[in-house]
Amino acid sequence: MAQSRITAARLREQLTYDEETGVFCWKIQKGWKFPGDVAGYIRQDGYVYIRVDAILYSAHRLAWLYIYGDWPKDCVDHINNIKSDNSKKNLRAATNQQNMWNRVAQKNNTSGYKGVSFHGASKTWKATIKRDGKHIQLGHYKTAEEAHLAYCEAAEKYHGEFSNKG
């Protein structure tokens, strides 16, 4: 039998949440944790996780539940890309696609710029952006910086408030 997710009422019985800092604290004693102690821990992926009633939850989703009283319909996006910053001002509802648009450049990115890669055949820097599951070619440029400028313009156009140029 699968366990059901925690309700907002049950969450508020067990934890307090500071909207300014995004930090949860225990209201009750939980083993070696006492009222007032910070709840949860930061995992290697950078997100804060909290175990409540034997179920592990991501703190940003718990923050959404705590603030709005309902589970998020889709994703909860960290506006500033700091995964441990669960303050109210840093969280917003997003689709999976919007959440991906707000990502920073991947660690294996060799150009240093999001949406920019070196095109060996032409010895130029290529700019691309993804929209609605399709890659849009933005052109080839002499420098990575020029390609990045093209990406930034396209990100504003296609991704709006979720555009992340990093």
Backbone torsions as a table, in degrees:
resi	resn	phi	psi	omega
1	MET	NA	123.2	-178.3
2	ALA	-74.0	142.5	177.4
3	GLN	-80.7	144.0	178.3
4	SER	-85.6	159.4	179.3
5	ARG	-71.4	156.4	-179.8
6	ILE	-67.9	148.2	175.4
7	THR	-91.6	163.3	177.4
8	ALA	-61.4	-39.6	-179.7
9	ALA	-62.7	-45.5	179.9
10	ARG	-65.7	-40.2	178.2
11	LEU	-59.4	-45.2	-178.3
12	ARG	-70.1	-23.1	174.4
13	GLU	-68.7	-32.7	-172.1
14	GLN	-99.1	-29.8	-172.7
15	LEU	-134.2	153.1	166.8
16	THR	-105.3	157.2	179.4
17	TYR	-135.8	129.3	177.6
18	ASP	-98.2	111.6	-177.0
19	GLU	-63.2	-28.9	-179.2
20	GLU	-73.8	-42.6	-176.2
21	THR	-98.2	-22.7	-177.1
22	GLY	78.7	13.8	-176.1
23	VAL	-95.7	135.1	173.7
24	PHE	-97.9	142.9	174.3
25	CYS	-131.1	150.6	179.3
26	TRP	-72.6	140.3	172.1
27	LYS	-97.0	-19.3	-176.0
28	ILE	-125.9	165.1	175.2
29	GLN	-81.0	131.1	178.3
30	LYS	-128.4	93.6	-177.9
31	GLY	62.4	-118.7	-179.4
32	TRP	-90.6	6.7	174.6
33	LYS	-98.2	135.8	-176.4
34	PHE	-115.1	160.7	177.1
35	PRO	-52.2	132.3	-178.3
36	GLY	97.2	-18.7	178.0
37	ASP	-71.0	144.8	176.9
38	VAL	-65.7	136.4	-179.7
39	ALA	-95.8	144.6	171.9
40	GLY	89.7	-177.8	-178.3
41	TYR	-153.1	158.8	178.3
42	ILE	-95.1	121.9	178.3
43	ARG	-83.0	172.3	-179.7
44	GLN	-58.5	-27.6	180.0
45	ASP	-76.7	-3.0	176.4
46	GLY	94.2	-11.6	-179.9
47	TYR	-86.0	150.2	174.7
48	VAL	-88.5	135.2	177.9
49	TYR	-124.1	143.7	-179.9
50	ILE	-133.4	132.6	176.7
51	ARG	-96.6	119.5	178.9
52	VAL	-126.9	129.0	-178.9
53	ASP	50.2	44.6	175.3
54	ALA	69.3	10.5	177.4
55	ILE	-117.2	133.4	-179.9
56	LEU	-87.9	127.3	-179.2
57	TYR	-124.5	151.4	170.7
58	SER	-80.1	136.4	-173.8
59	ALA	-65.1	-31.8	-179.3
60	HIS	-67.3	-33.4	177.0
61	ARG	-74.5	-36.1	175.2
62	LEU	-65.4	-37.7	178.4
63	ALA	-61.2	-42.9	178.4
64	TRP	-60.5	-46.0	178.8
65	LEU	-61.4	-43.5	-179.1
66	TYR	-63.1	-43.9	-176.3
67	ILE	-73.1	-49.2	-169.7
68	TYR	-102.7	-11.3	176.0
69	GLY	83.6	-3.5	178.5
70	ASP	-135.1	154.2	174.6
71	TRP	-67.8	146.8	177.2
72	PRO	-63.1	145.1	-179.1
73	LYS	-70.0	-34.1	-178.1
74	ASP	-136.4	-115.3	-177.7
75	CYS	-95.5	157.5	168.4
76	VAL	-114.6	117.0	-175.1
77	ASP	-95.0	137.1	171.9
78	HIS	-88.8	108.1	-173.4
79	ILE	-56.3	-44.8	-176.4
80	ASN	-88.9	4.3	179.7
81	ASN	65.7	12.7	173.3
82	ILE	-93.3	105.0	-170.5
83	LYS	-65.1	-20.7	179.3
84	SER	-94.1	-2.5	178.6
85	ASP	-89.8	96.3	-177.3
86	ASN	-103.8	27.0	176.7
87	SER	-68.6	151.3	-177.3
88	LYS	-56.0	-41.1	-177.2
89	LYS	-67.0	-17.4	-177.8
90	ASN	-98.6	-2.6	-177.2
91	LEU	-110.8	140.0	175.7
92	ARG	-148.6	152.3	176.2
93	ALA	-71.0	142.4	-179.7
94	ALA	-152.7	153.4	168.7
95	THR	-77.9	168.4	177.2
96	ASN	-59.8	-40.9	-179.8
97	GLN	-63.1	-45.3	178.2
98	GLN	-62.7	-39.3	178.2
99	ASN	-61.4	-40.2	178.6
100	MET	-68.6	-35.7	177.9
101	TRP	-60.7	-32.8	-175.9
102	ASN	-84.3	2.2	178.5
103	ARG	-68.6	154.7	173.4
104	VAL	-84.4	171.9	177.8
105	ALA	-59.1	141.2	-178.7
106	GLN	-68.5	155.3	-177.2
107	LYS	-62.4	-28.0	-179.1
108	ASN	-87.6	8.7	179.1
109	ASN	-70.2	121.4	-176.2
110	THR	-89.6	-16.8	-179.0
111	SER	-83.2	-25.1	-174.2
112	GLY	89.6	-4.2	-178.4
113	TYR	-125.9	138.2	176.8
114	LYS	-66.6	134.0	177.4
115	GLY	79.9	9.4	-176.5
116	VAL	-124.7	132.8	175.7
117	SER	-142.3	160.1	179.6
118	PHE	-87.1	132.4	178.3
119	HIS	-102.3	101.5	-173.2
120	GLY	-60.0	-39.4	-176.4
121	ALA	-62.0	-39.4	-178.2
122	SER	-101.4	-4.8	-178.5
123	LYS	56.6	39.2	178.6
124	THR	-127.6	170.2	176.3
125	TRP	-97.9	127.8	-175.9
126	LYS	-103.9	135.3	176.1
127	ALA	-109.7	131.2	176.1
128	THR	-138.4	155.3	176.5
129	ILE	-140.7	152.2	-179.9
130	LYS	-106.4	134.5	179.1
131	ARG	-144.8	126.0	179.2
132	ASP	53.1	40.6	176.4
133	GLY	79.2	3.0	-178.5
134	LYS	-118.6	141.6	175.6
135	HIS	-83.8	129.9	178.3
136	ILE	-108.1	122.1	178.5
137	GLN	-78.6	126.5	-177.8
138	LEU	-103.2	-6.1	177.0
139	GLY	122.4	174.1	178.5
140	HIS	-113.6	142.2	-173.5
141	TYR	-136.6	157.6	-179.5
142	LYS	-69.0	-34.8	-177.9
143	THR	-124.6	157.8	176.7
144	ALA	-65.0	-33.4	-180.0
145	GLU	-64.6	-41.7	178.1
146	GLU	-64.6	-41.6	178.2
147	ALA	-63.9	-38.1	179.4
148	HIS	-66.0	-38.3	176.4
149	LEU	-60.9	-40.8	177.2
150	ALA	-63.6	-41.6	178.0
151	TYR	-61.9	-44.4	-178.2
152	CYS	-60.6	-43.2	177.8
153	GLU	-62.2	-43.8	-179.9
154	ALA	-67.5	-37.3	179.0
155	ALA	-61.8	-42.7	176.7
156	GLU	-61.3	-43.9	-177.7
157	LYS	-67.2	-48.0	-172.3
158	TYR	-91.4	-29.4	-173.4
159	HIS	-109.7	-12.4	176.3
160	GLY	53.3	-130.3	-175.9
161	GLU	-64.0	-15.3	179.6
162	PHE	-94.9	4.4	-178.8
163	SER	-69.8	129.6	175.0
164	ASN	-124.4	118.0	-174.7
165	LYS	-91.9	-4.5	-178.1
166	GLY	-71.5	NA	NA
